[in-house]
Amino acid sequence: MNTQAVIAAEFGKGRMIAFGFHPEARKATQPLVKQAVLATAPENRDRPAKKPP
């Protein structure tokens, strides 16, 4: 408890996203995996990271 669920940061020349849980384990959170992959893709590096709603 009292830990971050998702952390996004710049790392070297790219971005990283770390989950403190398994988003692939539940159908409701599986879209987070796709969003994380797209957010860290090279073609999206120059765009600012989206803040969660």
C-alpha positions in Angstrom: 0.0 0.0 0.0 1.0 3.6 -0.4 3.0 2.9 -3.5 2.6 4.2 -7.1 0.4 2.0 -9.4 1.9 3.4 -12.6 5.0 5.4 -13.1 6.1 7.0 -16.4 9.5 8.7 -16.9 12.1 9.8 -19.5 14.9 7.3 -19.6 18.0 7.9 -21.8 16.7 8.7 -25.2 13.3 7.2 -24.6 10.5 6.7 -22.1 9.6 3.9 -19.7 6.4 3.0 -18.0 6.4 0.7 -14.9 3.3 -0.9 -13.5 3.1 -1.9 -9.8 0.5 -4.5 -10.8 -0.3 -6.8 -13.7 -2.5 -4.8 -16.1 -2.7 -7.9 -18.4 -4.3 -9.9 -15.6 -7.7 -8.2 -15.9 -9.7 -7.5 -19.0 -10.6 -4.0 -17.7 -6.9 -3.0 -17.4 -5.5 -4.8 -20.5 -5.9 -1.6 -22.7 -3.2 0.0 -20.4 -0.6 -2.4 -21.9 -1.4 -1.2 -25.5 -1.4 2.4 -24.4 2.0 2.0 -22.6 3.5 0.4 -25.7 2.3 3.1 -28.0 3.3 5.9 -25.6 6.9 4.5 -25.5 7.2 3.9 -29.2 9.9 5.8 -31.0 7.5 7.8 -33.2 5.8 9.1 -30.1 9.0 10.2 -28.2 8.7 13.8 -29.3 5.2 14.1 -28.0 4.6 14.9 -24.4 3.3 12.0 -22.3 -0.5 12.2 -21.7 -1.5 12.6 -18.1 -4.1 10.2 -16.9 -7.7 11.5 -16.7 
